[in-house]
Amino acid sequence: MGRVSFINCLKRWVKGMQPINIEVNNVHLAPSELLKGRNAIITGAGSGIGLAIAKTFITSGATVVGVGRSKEKLEAAKKEINSERFIPFAYNVADVNNLSETITQIESLLRDGNIDILVNCAGVRNGNDSKFFDFSPKDFEYVVDTNLKGVFFWSQEAAKHMISKKIKGHILNVVSIKGFIGEASPYSVSKWGCVGLTKGLGRLLAPYGIVVNGIAPGGTKTPMAQEHAKQWLHLATPSMRLADPNEMANLALFMASDLGNNMNGEVVISDGGQSLQYGNDKF
């Protein structure tokens, strides 16, 4: 934890000096067999929430193909996880050309060639609505290509694979509360699209036994939020703290295992109450 800035102290005073609870019981689920023998693709597995999900899935018995743009990050993740069941696969998820061939390559890395779970966690952002008048078409495409187009076509290929092999699988999209809170930014647009896609796929794929759901994190201690992660307080939430990536990973395990089979097309918000008071930290 870093120091509390003068500005944050002032904001806290303006908010009424309410009680603050920034403690978190950082729970790691005990080893289980919830995903024993299952194969998962996790995009964005090199850091942050994607890495936390990969660790939790492997602890629960899965083999994970970790996809990300940075080979170095993925190799560092493999070293940290220290398991042969983590398979790095360097690839830019925004490149959806010839994606069926990419899926075939991933199948060849897996012992039985089956893909049981897809977690779409890769994401980028380049500012909020304070930059609305400055965003360019290139800025827009950069975010939407990864956060929405990538999710759409990776889900499409995973669903084709599961249907062809009669796999009753899971697709889990890591969205954001910005998919529920309106904001004039490419990031928010992409996440709103992912919420709609999750609901539509939930309805479309249910007859095949494929369960599709999503998680919408708020502020979380990841490289994407590193500016806030250095601070004690996260004033956008009633709890005044950032979430730990493991909190998202535990939820992902539930939703990508058979425990979550009766949920379909749902996007679960896990934001410490941030969406309840959005904007209260702005003065």
PyRosetta script that sets phi, psi and omega in degrees:
from pyrosetta import init, pose_from_sequence

init()
pose = pose_from_sequence("MGRVSFINCLKRWVKGMQPINIEVNNVHLAPSELLKGRNAIITGAGSGIGLAIAKTFITSGATVVGVGRSKEKLEAAKKEINSERFIPFAYNVADVNNLSETITQIESLLRDGNIDILVNCAGVRNGNDSKFFDFSPKDFEYVVDTNLKGVFFWSQEAAKHMISKKIKGHILNVVSIKGFIGEASPYSVSKWGCVGLTKGLGRLLAPYGIVVNGIAPGGTKTPMAQEHAKQWLHLATPSMRLADPNEMANLALFMASDLGNNMNGEVVISDGGQSLQYGNDKF")
pose.set_psi(1, 144.4)
pose.set_omega(1, 177.8)
pose.set_phi(2, -99.1)
pose.set_psi(2, -164.7)
pose.set_omega(2, -178.8)
pose.set_phi(3, -87.1)
pose.set_psi(3, 154.0)
pose.set_omega(3, 174.5)
pose.set_phi(4, -83.2)
pose.set_psi(4, 124.3)
pose.set_omega(4, -177.4)
pose.set_phi(5, -74.5)
pose.set_psi(5, 161.5)
pose.set_omega(5, 177.7)
pose.set_phi(6, -60.5)
pose.set_psi(6, -40.5)
pose.set_omega(6, -179.5)
pose.set_phi(7, -61.7)
pose.set_psi(7, -42.7)
pose.set_omega(7, 179.3)
pose.set_phi(8, -65.8)
pose.set_psi(8, -37.8)
pose.set_omega(8, 176.4)
pose.set_phi(9, -62.3)
pose.set_psi(9, -41.0)
pose.set_omega(9, 178.9)
pose.set_phi(10, -64.0)
pose.set_psi(10, -43.5)
pose.set_omega(10, 177.9)
pose.set_phi(11, -61.0)
pose.set_psi(11, -43.1)
pose.set_omega(11, 179.1)
pose.set_phi(12, -59.3)
pose.set_psi(12, -40.7)
pose.set_omega(12, 179.1)
pose.set_phi(13, -64.0)
pose.set_psi(13, -42.7)
pose.set_omega(13, -180.0)
pose.set_phi(14, -63.4)
pose.set_psi(14, -34.8)
pose.set_omega(14, -179.5)
pose.set_phi(15, -74.8)
pose.set_psi(15, -3.8)
pose.set_omega(15, 172.6)
pose.set_phi(16, 107.9)
pose.set_psi(16, 12.2)
pose.set_omega(16, 178.6)
pose.set_phi(17, 52.5)
pose.set_psi(17, 39.9)
pose.set_omega(17, 179.6)
pose.set_phi(18, -67.7)
pose.set_psi(18, 162.3)
pose.set_omega(18, 178.4)
pose.set_phi(19, -58.7)
pose.set_psi(19, 148.2)
pose.set_omega(19, -178.3)
pose.set_phi(20, -120.8)
pose.set_psi(20, 132.8)
pose.set_omega(20, 175.7)
pose.set_phi(21, -130.2)
pose.set_psi(21, 99.9)
pose.set_omega(21, -179.8)
pose.set_phi(22, -108.7)
pose.set_psi(22, 13.5)
pose.set_omega(22, 177.7)
pose.set_phi(23, -78.0)
pose.set_psi(23, 144.3)
pose.set_omega(23, 175.3)
pose.set_phi(24, -136.6)
pose.set_psi(24, 130.6)
pose.set_omega(24, 174.4)
pose.set_phi(25, -84.7)
pose.set_psi(25, 96.1)
pose.set_omega(25, -171.4)
pose.set_phi(26, -75.1)
pose.set_psi(26, 87.7)
pose.set_omega(26, -172.8)
pose.set_phi(27, -85.7)
pose.set_psi(27, 128.8)
pose.set_omega(27, 168.5)
pose.set_phi(28, -106.3)
pose.set_psi(28, 123.2)
pose.set_omega(28, 179.5)
pose.set_phi(29, -61.5)
pose.set_psi(29, 142.1)
pose.set_omega(29, 177.5)
pose.set_phi(30, -65.1)
pose.set_psi(30, 152.4)
pose.set_omega(30, 177.7)
pose.set_phi(31, -52.0)
pose.set_psi(31, 137.2)
pose.set_omega(31, -179.4)
pose.set_phi(32, -140.5)
pose.set_psi(32, -178.0)
pose.set_omega(32, 177.3)
pose.set_phi(33, -119.6)
pose.set_psi(33, 25.3)
pose.set_omega(33, -177.9)
pose.set_phi(34, -58.2)
pose.set_psi(34, -33.3)
pose.set_omega(34, -177.4)
pose.set_phi(35, -118.1)
pose.set_psi(35, 23.1)
pose.set_omega(35, -176.8)
pose.set_phi(36, -57.9)
pose.set_psi(36, 128.9)
pose.set_omega(36, 176.9)
pose.set_phi(37, 79.7)
pose.set_psi(37, 3.7)
pose.set_omega(37, -178.5)
pose.set_phi(38, -100.9)
pose.set_psi(38, 151.6)
pose.set_omega(38, -179.8)
pose.set_phi(39, -111.6)
pose.set_psi(39, 133.6)
pose.set_omega(39, -178.6)
pose.set_phi(40, -127.8)
pose.set_psi(40, 141.1)
pose.set_omega(40, 166.7)
pose.set_phi(41, -101.0)
pose.set_psi(41, 128.6)
pose.set_omega(41, 175.9)
pose.set_phi(42, -124.7)
pose.set_psi(42, 113.6)
pose.set_omega(42, 175.2)
pose.set_phi(43, -82.2)
pose.set_psi(43, 151.8)
pose.set_omega(43, -176.8)
pose.set_phi(44, 69.0)
pose.set_psi(44, 31.2)
pose.set_omega(44, -173.4)
pose.set_phi(45, -83.2)
pose.set_psi(45, -1.1)
pose.set_omega(45, -175.5)
pose.set_phi(46, -78.5)
pose.set_psi(46, -16.9)
pose.set_omega(46, -178.2)
pose.set_phi(47, -163.9)
pose.set_psi(47, 173.0)
pose.set_omega(47, 171.6)
pose.set_phi(48, 61.2)
pose.set_psi(48, -138.8)
pose.set_omega(48, -176.6)
pose.set_phi(49, -64.4)
pose.set_psi(49, -39.6)
pose.set_omega(49, -179.8)
pose.set_phi(50, -60.7)
pose.set_psi(50, -41.8)
pose.set_omega(50, 178.5)
pose.set_phi(51, -66.6)
pose.set_psi(51, -41.3)
pose.set_omega(51, 178.8)
pose.set_phi(52, -62.8)
pose.set_psi(52, -40.1)
pose.set_omega(52, 178.3)
pose.set_phi(53, -65.6)
pose.set_psi(53, -41.6)
pose.set_omega(53, 179.3)
pose.set_phi(54, -59.7)
pose.set_psi(54, -45.2)
pose.set_omega(54, 179.0)
pose.set_phi(55, -59.9)
pose.set_psi(55, -46.3)
pose.set_omega(55, -177.2)
pose.set_phi(56, -66.4)
pose.set_psi(56, -41.0)
pose.set_omega(56, 178.5)
pose.set_phi(57, -63.0)
pose.set_psi(57, -43.2)
pose.set_omega(57, -179.7)
pose.set_phi(58, -65.7)
pose.set_psi(58, -40.9)
pose.set_omega(58, 176.0)
pose.set_phi(59, -59.2)
pose.set_psi(59, -28.5)
pose.set_omega(59, -178.5)
pose.set_phi(60, -94.3)
pose.set_psi(60, 10.6)
pose.set_omega(60, 170.9)
pose.set_phi(61, 104.9)
pose.set_psi(61, -2.2)
pose.set_omega(61, -176.1)
pose.set_phi(62, -83.4)
pose.set_psi(62, 159.1)
pose.set_omega(62, 164.7)
pose.set_phi(63, -100.3)
pose.set_psi(63, 132.3)
pose.set_omega(63, -173.1)
pose.set_phi(64, -120.5)
pose.set_psi(64, 126.6)
pose.set_omega(64, 167.6)
pose.set_phi(65, -95.3)
pose.set_psi(65, 110.2)
pose.set_omega(65, -178.4)
pose.set_phi(66, -90.6)
pose.set_psi(66, 117.7)
pose.set_omega(66, -176.8)
pose.set_phi(67, -105.7)
pose.set_psi(67, 136.3)
pose.set_omega(67, 176.9)
pose.set_phi(68, -169.4)
pose.set_psi(68, 163.5)
pose.set_omega(68, -178.4)
pose.set_phi(69, -73.5)
pose.set_psi(69, -31.1)
pose.set_omega(69, -173.8)
pose.set_phi(70, -97.2)
pose.set_psi(70, 112.3)
pose.set_omega(70, 177.2)
pose.set_phi(71, -62.4)
pose.set_psi(71, -36.4)
pose.set_omega(71, -178.9)
pose.set_phi(72, -64.4)
pose.set_psi(72, -43.8)
pose.set_omega(72, 178.6)
pose.set_phi(73, -62.2)
pose.set_psi(73, -41.8)
pose.set_omega(73, -178.7)
pose.set_phi(74, -67.2)
pose.set_psi(74, -38.7)
pose.set_omega(74, 178.4)
pose.set_phi(75, -67.2)
pose.set_psi(75, -37.0)
pose.set_omega(75, 176.1)
pose.set_phi(76, -66.0)
pose.set_psi(76, -37.4)
pose.set_omega(76, 177.8)
pose.set_phi(77, -65.0)
pose.set_psi(77, -41.0)
pose.set_omega(77, 179.0)
pose.set_phi(78, -62.9)
pose.set_psi(78, -40.8)
pose.set_omega(78, 178.4)
pose.set_phi(79, -64.3)
pose.set_psi(79, -40.5)
pose.set_omega(79, 179.8)
pose.set_phi(80, -68.0)
pose.set_psi(80, -42.4)
pose.set_omega(80, -179.3)
pose.set_phi(81, -71.4)
pose.set_psi(81, -37.7)
pose.set_omega(81, 176.1)
pose.set_phi(82, 57.8)
pose.set_psi(82, 54.3)
pose.set_omega(82, 178.2)
pose.set_phi(83, -145.6)
pose.set_psi(83, 139.2)
pose.set_omega(83, 176.2)
pose.set_phi(84, -71.0)
pose.set_psi(84, -11.8)
pose.set_omega(84, 179.1)
pose.set_phi(85, -87.1)
pose.set_psi(85, 7.5)
pose.set_omega(85, 169.6)
pose.set_phi(86, -107.4)
pose.set_psi(86, 118.6)
pose.set_omega(86, -175.8)
pose.set_phi(87, -115.5)
pose.set_psi(87, 109.2)
pose.set_omega(87, 179.0)
pose.set_phi(88, -69.9)
pose.set_psi(88, 140.4)
pose.set_omega(88, 178.1)
pose.set_phi(89, -142.4)
pose.set_psi(89, 98.0)
pose.set_omega(89, -176.5)
pose.set_phi(90, -74.5)
pose.set_psi(90, 119.9)
pose.set_omega(90, -177.6)
pose.set_phi(91, -165.6)
pose.set_psi(91, 141.4)
pose.set_omega(91, 175.9)
pose.set_phi(92, -85.3)
pose.set_psi(92, 110.6)
pose.set_omega(92, -174.3)
pose.set_phi(93, -64.4)
pose.set_psi(93, -18.4)
pose.set_omega(93, 178.5)
pose.set_phi(94, -73.5)
pose.set_psi(94, -16.8)
pose.set_omega(94, 178.2)
pose.set_phi(95, -86.6)
pose.set_psi(95, 96.9)
pose.set_omega(95, -175.5)
pose.set_phi(96, -101.2)
pose.set_psi(96, 7.9)
pose.set_omega(96, 174.8)
pose.set_phi(97, -73.1)
pose.set_psi(97, 134.7)
pose.set_omega(97, -179.7)
pose.set_phi(98, 57.7)
pose.set_psi(98, 34.5)
pose.set_omega(98, -177.3)
pose.set_phi(99, -66.6)
pose.set_psi(99, -29.5)
pose.set_omega(99, 178.3)
pose.set_phi(100, -61.9)
pose.set_psi(100, -35.5)
pose.set_omega(100, 177.0)
pose.set_phi(101, -68.3)
pose.set_psi(101, -35.9)
pose.set_omega(101, 177.8)
pose.set_phi(102, -64.2)
pose.set_psi(102, -43.0)
pose.set_omega(102, 178.1)
pose.set_phi(103, -62.6)
pose.set_psi(103, -38.6)
pose.set_omega(103, 177.6)
pose.set_phi(104, -62.1)
pose.set_psi(104, -39.6)
pose.set_omega(104, 176.6)
pose.set_phi(105, -62.2)
pose.set_psi(105, -41.8)
pose.set_omega(105, 179.8)
pose.set_phi(106, -65.6)
pose.set_psi(106, -40.9)
pose.set_omega(106, 177.5)
pose.set_phi(107, -55.9)
pose.set_psi(107, -39.0)
pose.set_omega(107, -177.2)
pose.set_phi(108, -68.5)
pose.set_psi(108, -18.1)
pose.set_omega(108, 179.3)
pose.set_phi(109, -84.0)
pose.set_psi(109, -12.7)
pose.set_omega(109, -174.6)
pose.set_phi(110, -102.2)
pose.set_psi(110, 142.2)
pose.set_omega(110, -173.1)
pose.set_phi(111, -57.1)
pose.set_psi(111, -45.6)
pose.set_omega(111, -178.9)
pose.set_phi(112, -103.5)
pose.set_psi(112, -0.2)
pose.set_omega(112, 177.6)
pose.set_phi(113, 74.1)
pose.set_psi(113, 6.8)
pose.set_omega(113, -178.0)
pose.set_phi(114, -94.8)
pose.set_psi(114, 143.1)
pose.set_omega(114, 172.2)
pose.set_phi(115, -114.0)
pose.set_psi(115, 111.9)
pose.set_omega(115, -175.9)
pose.set_phi(116, -96.1)
pose.set_psi(116, -26.7)
pose.set_omega(116, -174.2)
pose.set_phi(117, -140.2)
pose.set_psi(117, 136.1)
pose.set_omega(117, 168.9)
pose.set_phi(118, -121.3)
pose.set_psi(118, 125.2)
pose.set_omega(118, 173.4)
pose.set_phi(119, -113.6)
pose.set_psi(119, 112.0)
pose.set_omega(119, 176.9)
pose.set_phi(120, -87.6)
pose.set_psi(120, 97.5)
pose.set_omega(120, -175.2)
pose.set_phi(121, -117.7)
pose.set_psi(121, -15.4)
pose.set_omega(121, -179.1)
pose.set_phi(122, -61.7)
pose.set_psi(122, 136.2)
pose.set_omega(122, 179.7)
pose.set_phi(123, -159.6)
pose.set_psi(123, 150.5)
pose.set_omega(123, 176.1)
pose.set_phi(124, -135.1)
pose.set_psi(124, 158.2)
pose.set_omega(124, 173.9)
pose.set_phi(125, -147.4)
pose.set_psi(125, 158.7)
pose.set_omega(125, -177.6)
pose.set_phi(126, -143.1)
pose.set_psi(126, 35.0)
pose.set_omega(126, 175.6)
pose.set_phi(127, 124.5)
pose.set_psi(127, 164.0)
pose.set_omega(127, 179.2)
pose.set_phi(128, -106.9)
pose.set_psi(128, -163.7)
pose.set_omega(128, -172.5)
pose.set_phi(129, -71.6)
pose.set_psi(129, -6.1)
pose.set_omega(129, 173.7)
pose.set_phi(130, -66.1)
pose.set_psi(130, -18.1)
pose.set_omega(130, 179.0)
pose.set_phi(131, -102.0)
pose.set_psi(131, 13.4)
pose.set_omega(131, -173.2)
pose.set_phi(132, -50.0)
pose.set_psi(132, -45.7)
pose.set_omega(132, -175.0)
pose.set_phi(133, -78.2)
pose.set_psi(133, -5.3)
pose.set_omega(133, -178.6)
pose.set_phi(134, -106.6)
pose.set_psi(134, -16.1)
pose.set_omega(134, -178.5)
pose.set_phi(135, -61.9)
pose.set_psi(135, 137.0)
pose.set_omega(135, 177.4)
pose.set_phi(136, -106.2)
pose.set_psi(136, 165.4)
pose.set_omega(136, 174.5)
pose.set_phi(137, -55.6)
pose.set_psi(137, -35.5)
pose.set_omega(137, 178.6)
pose.set_phi(138, -65.9)
pose.set_psi(138, -40.8)
pose.set_omega(138, 176.1)
pose.set_phi(139, -59.6)
pose.set_psi(139, -42.9)
pose.set_omega(139, -178.3)
pose.set_phi(140, -63.9)
pose.set_psi(140, -48.5)
pose.set_omega(140, -178.0)
pose.set_phi(141, -63.5)
pose.set_psi(141, -37.8)
pose.set_omega(141, -179.3)
pose.set_phi(142, -56.1)
pose.set_psi(142, -45.0)
pose.set_omega(142, -178.1)
pose.set_phi(143, -77.7)
pose.set_psi(143, -47.9)
pose.set_omega(143, -173.9)
pose.set_phi(144, -68.4)
pose.set_psi(144, -33.5)
pose.set_omega(144, 179.5)
pose.set_phi(145, -60.9)
pose.set_psi(145, -40.0)
pose.set_omega(145, 179.1)
pose.set_phi(146, -81.9)
pose.set_psi(146, -50.2)
pose.set_omega(146, -168.7)
pose.set_phi(147, -77.8)
pose.set_psi(147, -23.8)
pose.set_omega(147, -177.1)
pose.set_phi(148, -123.5)
pose.set_psi(148, -55.5)
pose.set_omega(148, -180.0)
pose.set_phi(149, -61.8)
pose.set_psi(149, -42.0)
pose.set_omega(149, 178.2)
pose.set_phi(150, -61.2)
pose.set_psi(150, -45.3)
pose.set_omega(150, 179.2)
pose.set_phi(151, -61.6)
pose.set_psi(151, -42.9)
pose.set_omega(151, -178.9)
pose.set_phi(152, -58.9)
pose.set_psi(152, -52.4)
pose.set_omega(152, -172.2)
pose.set_phi(153, -80.2)
pose.set_psi(153, -29.5)
pose.set_omega(153, 172.3)
pose.set_phi(154, -66.3)
pose.set_psi(154, -38.3)
pose.set_omega(154, 176.9)
pose.set_phi(155, -65.5)
pose.set_psi(155, -40.2)
pose.set_omega(155, 179.3)
pose.set_phi(156, -59.3)
pose.set_psi(156, -48.5)
pose.set_omega(156, -178.1)
pose.set_phi(157, -68.7)
pose.set_psi(157, -39.1)
pose.set_omega(157, 178.6)
pose.set_phi(158, -64.0)
pose.set_psi(158, -41.2)
pose.set_omega(158, 179.4)
pose.set_phi(159, -64.2)
pose.set_psi(159, -42.2)
pose.set_omega(159, 176.9)
pose.set_phi(160, -58.3)
pose.set_psi(160, -45.1)
pose.set_omega(160, 179.7)
pose.set_phi(161, -60.6)
pose.set_psi(161, -49.2)
pose.set_omega(161, -177.7)
pose.set_phi(162, -63.1)
pose.set_psi(162, -41.7)
pose.set_omega(162, -179.3)
pose.set_phi(163, -66.4)
pose.set_psi(163, -43.1)
pose.set_omega(163, -177.4)
pose.set_phi(164, -65.6)
pose.set_psi(164, -30.3)
pose.set_omega(164, -179.4)
pose.set_phi(165, -101.6)
pose.set_psi(165, 6.6)
pose.set_omega(165, 179.7)
pose.set_phi(166, 55.7)
pose.set_psi(166, 41.7)
pose.set_omega(166, 178.1)
pose.set_phi(167, -91.4)
pose.set_psi(167, 126.2)
pose.set_omega(167, 174.5)
pose.set_phi(168, -86.9)
pose.set_psi(168, 83.9)
pose.set_omega(168, -169.9)
pose.set_phi(169, -101.8)
pose.set_psi(169, -172.2)
pose.set_omega(169, -179.7)
pose.set_phi(170, -132.2)
pose.set_psi(170, 138.9)
pose.set_omega(170, 169.6)
pose.set_phi(171, -120.4)
pose.set_psi(171, 126.5)
pose.set_omega(171, -178.3)
pose.set_phi(172, -126.1)
pose.set_psi(172, 123.5)
pose.set_omega(172, 180.0)
pose.set_phi(173, -104.5)
pose.set_psi(173, 123.9)
pose.set_omega(173, 174.8)
pose.set_phi(174, -87.8)
pose.set_psi(174, 106.8)
pose.set_omega(174, -172.4)
pose.set_phi(175, -97.6)
pose.set_psi(175, -123.4)
pose.set_omega(175, 179.6)
pose.set_phi(176, -178.6)
pose.set_psi(176, 156.3)
pose.set_omega(176, 174.0)
pose.set_phi(177, -66.8)
pose.set_psi(177, -15.1)
pose.set_omega(177, 175.0)
pose.set_phi(178, -69.9)
pose.set_psi(178, -7.6)
pose.set_omega(178, 171.6)
pose.set_phi(179, -81.5)
pose.set_psi(179, -3.9)
pose.set_omega(179, 177.9)
pose.set_phi(180, -122.2)
pose.set_psi(180, -23.9)
pose.set_omega(180, -179.2)
pose.set_phi(181, -101.9)
pose.set_psi(181, 121.0)
pose.set_omega(181, -178.4)
pose.set_phi(182, -63.8)
pose.set_psi(182, 133.7)
pose.set_omega(182, 177.3)
pose.set_phi(183, -153.1)
pose.set_psi(183, 137.9)
pose.set_omega(183, -177.5)
pose.set_phi(184, -85.2)
pose.set_psi(184, 67.7)
pose.set_omega(184, 179.5)
pose.set_phi(185, -142.7)
pose.set_psi(185, 152.2)
pose.set_omega(185, 175.8)
pose.set_phi(186, -57.5)
pose.set_psi(186, -36.1)
pose.set_omega(186, 179.9)
pose.set_phi(187, -60.1)
pose.set_psi(187, -50.1)
pose.set_omega(187, 179.9)
pose.set_phi(188, -62.5)
pose.set_psi(188, -41.4)
pose.set_omega(188, 177.6)
pose.set_phi(189, -58.4)
pose.set_psi(189, -44.7)
pose.set_omega(189, -178.7)
pose.set_phi(190, -64.2)
pose.set_psi(190, -38.2)
pose.set_omega(190, -177.5)
pose.set_phi(191, -75.8)
pose.set_psi(191, -34.8)
pose.set_omega(191, 171.9)
pose.set_phi(192, -59.4)
pose.set_psi(192, -42.0)
pose.set_omega(192, 178.4)
pose.set_phi(193, -61.5)
pose.set_psi(193, -38.9)
pose.set_omega(193, -180.0)
pose.set_phi(194, -67.3)
pose.set_psi(194, -35.2)
pose.set_omega(194, 176.8)
pose.set_phi(195, -62.8)
pose.set_psi(195, -47.4)
pose.set_omega(195, 178.6)
pose.set_phi(196, -63.1)
pose.set_psi(196, -40.2)
pose.set_omega(196, 178.8)
pose.set_phi(197, -63.7)
pose.set_psi(197, -41.6)
pose.set_omega(197, -180.0)
pose.set_phi(198, -60.3)
pose.set_psi(198, -44.7)
pose.set_omega(198, -179.9)
pose.set_phi(199, -66.8)
pose.set_psi(199, -42.5)
pose.set_omega(199, 179.7)
pose.set_phi(200, -65.1)
pose.set_psi(200, -42.8)
pose.set_omega(200, 178.6)
pose.set_phi(201, -67.3)
pose.set_psi(201, -34.7)
pose.set_omega(201, 177.3)
pose.set_phi(202, -57.7)
pose.set_psi(202, -42.9)
pose.set_omega(202, 179.5)
pose.set_phi(203, -72.1)
pose.set_psi(203, -43.3)
pose.set_omega(203, -174.7)
pose.set_phi(204, -67.9)
pose.set_psi(204, -40.1)
pose.set_omega(204, -170.9)
pose.set_phi(205, -95.9)
pose.set_psi(205, -10.1)
pose.set_omega(205, -179.7)
pose.set_phi(206, -55.4)
pose.set_psi(206, -41.0)
pose.set_omega(206, 179.6)
pose.set_phi(207, -60.4)
pose.set_psi(207, -20.3)
pose.set_omega(207, 178.9)
pose.set_phi(208, -92.0)
pose.set_psi(208, 1.6)
pose.set_omega(208, -178.0)
pose.set_phi(209, 80.4)
pose.set_psi(209, 16.1)
pose.set_omega(209, 179.0)
pose.set_phi(210, -98.9)
pose.set_psi(210, 124.7)
pose.set_omega(210, -176.7)
pose.set_phi(211, -99.7)
pose.set_psi(211, 127.1)
pose.set_omega(211, -178.8)
pose.set_phi(212, -122.3)
pose.set_psi(212, 124.3)
pose.set_omega(212, 178.4)
pose.set_phi(213, -143.5)
pose.set_psi(213, 178.8)
pose.set_omega(213, 179.3)
pose.set_phi(214, -145.0)
pose.set_psi(214, 161.4)
pose.set_omega(214, 173.7)
pose.set_phi(215, -122.2)
pose.set_psi(215, 135.5)
pose.set_omega(215, 177.9)
pose.set_phi(216, -116.7)
pose.set_psi(216, 92.6)
pose.set_omega(216, 178.4)
pose.set_phi(217, -74.5)
pose.set_psi(217, 154.3)
pose.set_omega(217, 165.6)
pose.set_phi(218, -94.7)
pose.set_psi(218, -146.9)
pose.set_omega(218, 179.1)
pose.set_phi(219, -61.6)
pose.set_psi(219, 125.6)
pose.set_omega(219, -175.8)
pose.set_phi(220, -134.2)
pose.set_psi(220, 147.1)
pose.set_omega(220, -179.0)
pose.set_phi(221, -73.5)
pose.set_psi(221, 83.9)
pose.set_omega(221, 178.9)
pose.set_phi(222, -131.8)
pose.set_psi(222, 167.0)
pose.set_omega(222, 175.9)
pose.set_phi(223, -56.5)
pose.set_psi(223, -31.2)
pose.set_omega(223, 179.5)
pose.set_phi(224, -63.8)
pose.set_psi(224, -29.0)
pose.set_omega(224, -178.2)
pose.set_phi(225, -111.5)
pose.set_psi(225, 28.1)
pose.set_omega(225, -170.8)
pose.set_phi(226, -62.1)
pose.set_psi(226, -28.0)
pose.set_omega(226, 178.8)
pose.set_phi(227, -62.0)
pose.set_psi(227, -44.3)
pose.set_omega(227, 179.2)
pose.set_phi(228, -76.9)
pose.set_psi(228, -29.7)
pose.set_omega(228, -174.8)
pose.set_phi(229, -64.4)
pose.set_psi(229, -19.3)
pose.set_omega(229, 179.8)
pose.set_phi(230, -82.5)
pose.set_psi(230, -7.5)
pose.set_omega(230, -176.0)
pose.set_phi(231, -102.7)
pose.set_psi(231, 156.6)
pose.set_omega(231, 175.6)
pose.set_phi(232, -70.9)
pose.set_psi(232, -41.0)
pose.set_omega(232, -169.2)
pose.set_phi(233, -107.9)
pose.set_psi(233, 144.5)
pose.set_omega(233, 171.7)
pose.set_phi(234, -125.5)
pose.set_psi(234, 92.3)
pose.set_omega(234, -166.4)
pose.set_phi(235, -71.2)
pose.set_psi(235, -7.0)
pose.set_omega(235, 179.9)
pose.set_phi(236, -76.4)
pose.set_psi(236, -9.9)
pose.set_omega(236, -179.2)
pose.set_phi(237, -116.0)
pose.set_psi(237, 149.2)
pose.set_omega(237, 174.9)
pose.set_phi(238, -60.0)
pose.set_psi(238, -32.4)
pose.set_omega(238, 179.0)
pose.set_phi(239, -78.8)
pose.set_psi(239, -12.4)
pose.set_omega(239, 176.6)
pose.set_phi(240, 58.3)
pose.set_psi(240, 37.5)
pose.set_omega(240, 175.7)
pose.set_phi(241, -144.4)
pose.set_psi(241, 155.6)
pose.set_omega(241, 170.7)
pose.set_phi(242, -78.7)
pose.set_psi(242, 149.5)
pose.set_omega(242, 175.1)
pose.set_phi(243, -74.2)
pose.set_psi(243, 155.5)
pose.set_omega(243, 172.3)
pose.set_phi(244, -91.1)
pose.set_psi(244, 139.4)
pose.set_omega(244, 179.5)
pose.set_phi(245, -53.7)
pose.set_psi(245, -30.9)
pose.set_omega(245, 179.4)
pose.set_phi(246, -64.1)
pose.set_psi(246, -27.4)
pose.set_omega(246, 176.8)
pose.set_phi(247, -64.8)
pose.set_psi(247, -36.5)
pose.set_omega(247, 176.4)
pose.set_phi(248, -73.3)
pose.set_psi(248, -36.1)
pose.set_omega(248, -179.2)
pose.set_phi(249, -65.8)
pose.set_psi(249, -40.1)
pose.set_omega(249, 178.7)
pose.set_phi(250, -62.6)
pose.set_psi(250, -40.8)
pose.set_omega(250, 177.7)
pose.set_phi(251, -66.3)
pose.set_psi(251, -40.0)
pose.set_omega(251, 178.5)
pose.set_phi(252, -62.0)
pose.set_psi(252, -39.2)
pose.set_omega(252, 178.7)
pose.set_phi(253, -60.7)
pose.set_psi(253, -46.2)
pose.set_omega(253, 178.1)
pose.set_phi(254, -58.5)
pose.set_psi(254, -46.8)
pose.set_omega(254, -172.2)
pose.set_phi(255, -77.3)
pose.set_psi(255, -23.0)
pose.set_omega(255, -179.8)
pose.set_phi(256, -97.0)
pose.set_psi(256, 0.4)
pose.set_omega(256, 177.2)
pose.set_phi(257, -105.3)
pose.set_psi(257, 178.3)
pose.set_omega(257, 179.6)
pose.set_phi(258, -67.7)
pose.set_psi(258, -13.1)
pose.set_omega(258, 176.3)
pose.set_phi(259, -62.8)
pose.set_psi(259, -28.5)
pose.set_omega(259, -176.4)
pose.set_phi(260, -101.8)
pose.set_psi(260, 18.3)
pose.set_omega(260, -173.3)
pose.set_phi(261, -66.1)
pose.set_psi(261, -22.1)
pose.set_omega(261, -178.6)
pose.set_phi(262, -89.9)
pose.set_psi(262, 1.8)
pose.set_omega(262, 172.7)
pose.set_phi(263, -100.4)
pose.set_psi(263, 132.4)
pose.set_omega(263, 180.0)
pose.set_phi(264, -150.3)
pose.set_psi(264, 128.7)
pose.set_omega(264, -178.9)
pose.set_phi(265, 73.7)
pose.set_psi(265, 17.5)
pose.set_omega(265, -178.9)
pose.set_phi(266, -98.5)
pose.set_psi(266, 145.4)
pose.set_omega(266, 172.4)
pose.set_phi(267, -119.7)
pose.set_psi(267, 111.0)
pose.set_omega(267, -175.3)
pose.set_phi(268, -88.7)
pose.set_psi(268, 122.7)
pose.set_omega(268, 177.7)
pose.set_phi(269, -82.7)
pose.set_psi(269, 127.5)
pose.set_omega(269, 176.0)
pose.set_phi(270, -132.3)
pose.set_psi(270, 88.3)
pose.set_omega(270, -169.7)
pose.set_phi(271, -135.3)
pose.set_psi(271, 13.4)
pose.set_omega(271, -179.9)
pose.set_phi(272, 64.6)
pose.set_psi(272, 18.3)
pose.set_omega(272, -179.1)
pose.set_phi(273, 88.6)
pose.set_psi(273, 9.9)
pose.set_omega(273, -176.8)
pose.set_phi(274, -58.5)
pose.set_psi(274, -41.8)
pose.set_omega(274, -177.5)
pose.set_phi(275, -70.6)
pose.set_psi(275, -13.2)
pose.set_omega(275, 178.7)
pose.set_phi(276, -75.0)
pose.set_psi(276, -23.6)
pose.set_omega(276, -175.9)
pose.set_phi(277, -136.5)
pose.set_psi(277, 36.0)
pose.set_omega(277, -175.5)
pose.set_phi(278, -56.7)
pose.set_psi(278, 129.5)
pose.set_omega(278, 178.3)
pose.set_phi(279, 93.3)
pose.set_psi(279, -9.7)
pose.set_omega(279, -179.1)
pose.set_phi(280, -67.2)
pose.set_psi(280, -15.5)
pose.set_omega(280, 179.2)
pose.set_phi(281, -90.3)
pose.set_psi(281, 3.3)
pose.set_omega(281, -178.5)
pose.set_phi(282, -103.2)
pose.set_psi(282, 131.0)
pose.set_omega(282, -178.3)
pose.set_phi(283, -129.8)
pose.dump_pdb("model.pdb")
